């Protein structure tokens, strides 16, 4: 399994129009069992639905922190 400490993506630092494409790009290069931890300033639940719709049931989604100022989500590729 990958070391998720080094696989953190702070999406608050990304231009809004590039956020989802960047997240998908990072997710797509994960190997099975590897994780990506997102840092965001709001609940990215719409991203969950978009990821499920476009990639299917190939990931797990775990909230590590749920606001109000910081949301940390661990996305693991199954």
DSSP file (Angstrom, degrees, kcal/mol; ACC not computed):
  #  RESIDUE AA STRUCTURE BP1 BP2  ACC     N-H-->O    O-->H-N    N-H-->O    O-->H-N    TCO  KAPPA ALPHA  PHI   PSI    X-CA   Y-CA   Z-CA
    1    1 A X              0   0    0      0, 0.0    33,-0.2     0, 0.0    32,-0.1   0.000 360.0 360.0 360.0 144.2    0.0    0.0    0.0
    2    2 A X        -     0   0    0     31,-0.2     2,-1.0    29,-0.1     3,-0.1  -0.292 360.0-105.7 -72.0 155.2    1.2    3.5   -0.8
    3    3 A X    >   -     0   0    0      1,-0.2     3,-1.0    31,-0.0     4,-0.2  -0.737  32.2-166.9 -79.8 104.4    2.4    5.9    1.8
    4    4 A X  G >  S+     0   0    0     -2,-1.0     3,-1.0     1,-0.3    33,-0.3   0.669  76.4  77.8 -72.7 -15.5   -0.5    8.3    1.9
    5    5 A X  G 3  S+     0   0    0      1,-0.3    -1,-0.3     2,-0.1     3,-0.2   0.881 101.2  40.9 -59.1 -35.8    1.4   10.9    3.9
    6    6 A X  G <  S+     0   0    0     -3,-1.0     2,-0.4     1,-0.2    -1,-0.3   0.464 103.9  71.2 -90.1  -2.4    3.2   11.9    0.6
    7    7 A X    <   +     0   0    0     -3,-1.0    30,-2.5    -4,-0.2     2,-0.4  -0.490  66.2 135.6-114.8  61.6    0.0   11.6   -1.5
    8    8 A X  E     -a   37   0A   0     -2,-0.4     2,-0.5    -3,-0.2    30,-0.2  -0.902  34.9-164.3-111.2 135.2   -1.9   14.7   -0.3
    9    9 A X  E     -a   38   0A   0     28,-3.1    30,-2.4    -2,-0.4     2,-1.1  -0.956   6.3-158.6-122.8 112.6   -3.6   17.1   -2.6
   10   10 A X  E >   -a   39   0A   0     -2,-0.5     3,-1.5    28,-0.2    30,-0.1  -0.762   9.9-176.1 -89.1  97.0   -4.6   20.5   -1.2
   11   11 A X  G >  S+     0   0    0     28,-1.8     3,-1.4    -2,-1.1    -1,-0.2   0.607  72.2  77.5 -75.3  -9.5   -7.3   21.5   -3.6
   12   12 A X  G 3  S+     0   0    0     27,-0.6    -1,-0.3     1,-0.2     4,-0.1   0.723  93.3  54.2 -67.9 -18.1   -7.7   24.9   -2.0
   13   13 A X  G <  S+     0   0    0     -3,-1.5     2,-0.4     2,-0.1    -1,-0.2   0.364  93.7  90.2 -94.9   4.2   -4.5   25.9   -3.8
   14   14 A X  S <  S-     0   0    0     -3,-1.4     5,-0.1    -4,-0.0    -3,-0.0  -0.830  87.9-103.3-107.6 139.9   -5.9   24.9   -7.3
   15   15 A X    >>  -     0   0    0     -2,-0.4     3,-2.2     1,-0.1     4,-0.7  -0.334  38.0-118.0 -55.5 134.4   -7.7   27.2   -9.7
   16   16 A X  H >> S+     0   0    0      1,-0.3     3,-1.1     2,-0.2     4,-0.5   0.836 111.5  52.9 -48.9 -44.3  -11.5   26.3   -9.4
   17   17 A X  H 34 S+     0   0    0      1,-0.2     4,-0.3     2,-0.1    -1,-0.3   0.686 112.8  46.7 -68.8 -15.5  -11.8   25.2  -13.1
   18   18 A X  H <> S+     0   0    0     -3,-2.2     4,-2.2     2,-0.1    -1,-0.2   0.485  87.6  90.2-102.0  -5.7   -8.9   22.8  -12.6
   19   19 A X  H <X S+     0   0    0     -3,-1.1     4,-2.4    -4,-0.7     5,-0.2   0.963  91.0  37.9 -59.7 -59.2   -9.8   21.2   -9.3
   20   20 A X  H  X S+     0   0    0     -4,-0.5     4,-2.7     1,-0.2     5,-0.2   0.917 116.6  51.1 -64.7 -43.8  -11.9   18.2  -10.5
   21   21 A X  H  > S+     0   0    0     -4,-0.3     4,-2.2     1,-0.2    -1,-0.2   0.903 112.2  48.6 -58.7 -38.2   -9.6   17.4  -13.6
   22   22 A X  H  X S+     0   0    0     -4,-2.2     4,-2.4     2,-0.2    -2,-0.2   0.915 111.6  48.7 -66.8 -43.0   -6.6   17.5  -11.3
   23   23 A X  H  X S+     0   0    0     -4,-2.4     4,-2.7    -5,-0.2    -2,-0.2   0.930 112.5  48.0 -62.7 -45.8   -8.2   15.2   -8.7
   24   24 A X  H  X S+     0   0    0     -4,-2.7     4,-2.8     2,-0.2    -1,-0.2   0.896 110.6  51.9 -62.5 -40.4   -9.3   12.7  -11.5
   25   25 A X  H  X S+     0   0    0     -4,-2.2     4,-1.1    -5,-0.2    -1,-0.2   0.927 112.6  44.8 -61.0 -45.5   -5.8   12.8  -12.9
   26   26 A X  H  < S+     0   0    0     -4,-2.4     4,-0.4     1,-0.2     3,-0.3   0.888 114.4  49.6 -67.1 -38.9   -4.3   12.0   -9.5
   27   27 A X  H >< S+     0   0    0     -4,-2.7     3,-1.6     1,-0.2    -2,-0.2   0.921 105.5  57.3 -64.5 -43.8   -6.9    9.3   -8.8
   28   28 A X  H 3< S+     0   0    0     -4,-2.8    -1,-0.2     1,-0.3    -2,-0.2   0.773 103.2  53.0 -62.6 -27.6   -6.4    7.6  -12.2
   29   29 A X  T 3< S+     0   0    0     -4,-1.1    -1,-0.3    -3,-0.3    -2,-0.2   0.564  85.8 107.9 -86.9  -6.5   -2.6    7.1  -11.6
   30   30 A X    <   -     0   0    0     -3,-1.6     2,-0.2    -4,-0.4     3,-0.1  -0.412  65.1-136.6 -66.1 145.0   -3.3    5.3   -8.3
   31   31 A X    >   -     0   0    0      1,-0.1     3,-2.5    -2,-0.1    46,-0.3  -0.607  43.7 -70.3 -92.7 162.6   -2.7    1.6   -8.2
   32   32 A X  T 3  S+     0   0    0      1,-0.3    46,-0.2    -2,-0.2    -1,-0.1  -0.303 124.9  20.0 -54.2 129.4   -5.1   -0.7   -6.4
   33   33 A X  T 3  S+     0   0    0     44,-3.6    -1,-0.3     1,-0.4     2,-0.2   0.229  97.6 119.5  92.5 -13.2   -4.8   -0.2   -2.7
   34   34 A X    <   -     0   0    0     -3,-2.5    43,-2.5   -33,-0.2    -1,-0.4  -0.510  48.4-149.6 -85.6 156.5   -3.2    3.2   -3.0
   35   35 A X  E     - B   0  76A   0     41,-0.2     2,-0.4    -2,-0.2    41,-0.2  -0.881  13.1-156.0-128.6 156.5   -4.8    6.3   -1.5
   36   36 A X  E     - B   0  75A   0     39,-2.5    39,-3.1    -2,-0.3     2,-0.6  -0.997  14.1-150.1-126.3 132.1   -5.1   10.1   -2.1
   37   37 A X  E     -aB   8  74A   0    -30,-2.5   -28,-3.1    -2,-0.4     2,-0.4  -0.926  12.4-157.4-107.7 121.7   -5.9   12.5    0.7
   38   38 A X  E     -aB   9  73A   0     35,-2.9    35,-2.0    -2,-0.6     2,-0.5  -0.772   5.2-158.8 -96.6 140.0   -7.7   15.6   -0.3
   39   39 A X  E     +aB  10  72A   0    -30,-2.4   -28,-1.8    -2,-0.4   -27,-0.6  -0.984  25.1 162.9-113.1 127.6   -7.7   18.8    1.7
   40   40 A X  E     - B   0  71A   0     31,-2.4    31,-3.1    -2,-0.5    27,-0.2  -0.961  45.2-133.2-143.5 159.5  -10.6   21.1    0.9
   41   41 A X  S    S+     0   0    0     -2,-0.3     2,-0.3    29,-0.2    27,-0.1   0.377  92.8  31.8 -95.3   3.3  -12.3   24.1    2.5
   42   42 A X  S    S-     0   0    0     29,-0.1     2,-0.4    25,-0.1    29,-0.1  -0.965 102.2 -77.4-150.2 164.9  -15.8   22.7    1.9
   43   43 A X        -     0   0    0     -2,-0.3     3,-0.4     1,-0.1     2,-0.2  -0.514  36.3-155.8 -67.4 118.6  -17.5   19.3    1.8
   44   44 A X    >>  +     0   0    0     -2,-0.4     4,-1.3     1,-0.2     3,-1.2  -0.053  47.6 133.9 -88.3  35.3  -16.6   17.8   -1.6
   45   45 A X  H 3>  +     0   0    0      1,-0.3     4,-1.7     2,-0.2     3,-0.2   0.852  67.0  60.0 -55.2 -38.8  -19.6   15.5   -1.7
   46   46 A X  H 3> S+     0   0    0     -3,-0.4     4,-2.2     1,-0.2    -1,-0.3   0.865 101.7  55.7 -57.6 -33.1  -20.5   16.5   -5.3
   47   47 A X  H <> S+     0   0    0     -3,-1.2     4,-3.1     2,-0.2     5,-0.2   0.896 102.3  56.2 -63.1 -40.4  -17.0   15.1   -6.2
   48   48 A X  H  X S+     0   0    0     -4,-1.3     4,-2.6    -3,-0.2    -2,-0.2   0.940 109.8  44.5 -55.5 -49.1  -17.9   11.8   -4.7
   49   49 A X  H  X S+     0   0    0     -4,-1.7     4,-2.3     2,-0.2    -1,-0.2   0.873 114.1  49.4 -66.5 -37.1  -21.0   11.5   -6.9
   50   50 A X  H  X S+     0   0    0     -4,-2.2     4,-2.3     2,-0.2     5,-0.3   0.925 112.2  48.1 -66.5 -44.3  -19.0   12.6  -10.0
   51   51 A X  H  X>S+     0   0    0     -4,-3.1     4,-2.7     1,-0.2     5,-0.5   0.915 113.2  47.8 -62.6 -43.5  -16.3   10.1   -9.3
   52   52 A X  H  X5S+     0   0    0     -4,-2.6     4,-1.4    -5,-0.2    -1,-0.2   0.897 113.5  48.5 -64.0 -40.5  -18.8    7.3   -8.7
   53   53 A X  H  <5S+     0   0    0     -4,-2.3    -2,-0.2    -5,-0.2    -1,-0.2   0.860 121.1  33.8 -68.5 -36.3  -20.6    8.2  -11.9
   54   54 A X  H  <5S+     0   0    0     -4,-2.3    -2,-0.2    -5,-0.1    -1,-0.2   0.770 133.0  25.2 -92.7 -28.0  -17.5    8.4  -14.1
   55   55 A X  H  <5S-     0   0    0     -4,-2.7    -3,-0.2    -5,-0.3    -2,-0.2   0.559  95.1-146.1-114.2 -12.5  -15.3    5.7  -12.5
   56   56 A X     << -     0   0    0     -4,-1.4     2,-1.7    -5,-0.5     3,-0.2  -0.373  55.7 -23.1  80.5-160.2  -17.9    3.4  -10.9
   57   57 A X  S    S+     0   0    0      1,-0.2    -1,-0.2    -2,-0.1    -5,-0.1  -0.408  96.2 112.1 -89.2  60.3  -17.5    1.4   -7.8
   58   58 A X        +     0   0    0     -2,-1.7    20,-2.7    -6,-0.0     2,-0.3   0.145  67.6  52.5-118.3  19.1  -13.7    1.3   -7.8
   59   59 A X  E     -C   77   0A   0     18,-0.3     2,-0.3    -3,-0.2    18,-0.2  -0.976  63.1-137.1-148.6 160.1  -12.9    3.4   -4.7
   60   60 A X  E     -C   76   0A   0     16,-2.3    16,-2.1    -2,-0.3     2,-0.5  -0.918  16.8-150.9-117.3 152.7  -13.7    4.0   -1.1
   61   61 A X  E     +C   75   0A   0     -2,-0.3     2,-0.4    14,-0.2    14,-0.2  -0.984  16.2 177.4-128.1 119.4  -14.3    7.4    0.4
   62   62 A X  E     -C   74   0A   0     12,-2.3    12,-3.3    -2,-0.5     2,-0.5  -0.983  24.4-138.0-130.8 124.7  -13.4    8.1    4.1
   63   63 A X  E     +C   73   0A   0     -2,-0.4    10,-0.2    10,-0.2     3,-0.2  -0.695  21.3 175.5 -77.7 123.4  -13.8   11.4    5.9
   64   64 A X  E    S+     0   0A   0      8,-3.3     2,-0.3    -2,-0.5     9,-0.2   0.698  78.1  10.1 -94.4 -28.0  -10.7   12.0    8.1
   65   65 A X  E     -C   72   0A   0      7,-1.7     7,-2.0     3,-0.0    -1,-0.4  -0.962  63.8-159.7-152.2 134.6  -11.9   15.5    9.1
   66   66 A X  E     -C   71   0A   0      1,-0.3     5,-0.2    -2,-0.3   -23,-0.1  -0.558  35.2-152.0-122.4  67.4  -15.3   17.1    8.5
   67   67 A X        -     0   0    0      3,-2.3    -1,-0.3    -2,-0.3   -25,-0.1   0.100  56.5-171.0  64.7-169.7  -15.0   20.8    8.8
   68   68 A X  S    S+     0   0    0    -27,-0.1    -1,-0.2    -3,-0.1     3,-0.1  -0.952 114.4   5.1 -83.1 -19.8  -16.1   23.4    9.4
   69   69 A X  S    S+     0   0    0      1,-0.2     2,-0.4   -27,-0.1    -3,-0.0   0.778 133.4  34.6 -95.3 -28.0  -12.9   24.9    8.0
   70   70 A X        -     0   0    0    -29,-0.0    -3,-2.3     2,-0.0     2,-0.5  -0.993  58.0-168.0-133.3 131.2  -11.0   21.9    6.7
   71   71 A X  E     -BC  40  66A   0    -31,-3.1   -31,-2.4    -2,-0.4     2,-0.5  -0.980   7.6-170.2-114.2 125.6  -12.3   18.7    5.1
   72   72 A X  E     -BC  39  65A   0     -7,-2.0    -8,-3.3    -2,-0.5    -7,-1.7  -0.978   7.3-176.6-117.7 124.4   -9.8   15.9    4.7
   73   73 A X  E     -BC  38  63A   0    -35,-2.0   -35,-2.9    -2,-0.5     2,-0.6  -0.974  17.2-150.1-126.2 131.8  -11.0   12.9    2.6
   74   74 A X  E     -BC  37  62A   0    -12,-3.3   -12,-2.3    -2,-0.4     2,-0.6  -0.904  13.8-169.4-101.6 118.9   -9.1    9.7    2.0
   75   75 A X  E     -BC  36  61A   0    -39,-3.1   -39,-2.5    -2,-0.6     2,-0.5  -0.947   5.3-170.3-109.9 119.8   -9.9    8.2   -1.4
   76   76 A X  E     -BC  35  60A   0    -16,-2.1   -16,-2.3    -2,-0.6     2,-0.5  -0.928  19.6-132.6-114.3 132.0   -8.6    4.7   -1.9
   77   77 A X  E       C   0  59A   0    -43,-2.5   -44,-3.6    -2,-0.5   -18,-0.3  -0.714 360.0 360.0 -82.3 126.8   -8.6    2.9   -5.2
   78   78 A X              0   0    0    -20,-2.7   -19,-0.2    -2,-0.5    -1,-0.1   0.444 360.0 360.0 -82.4 360.0  -10.0   -0.7   -4.8
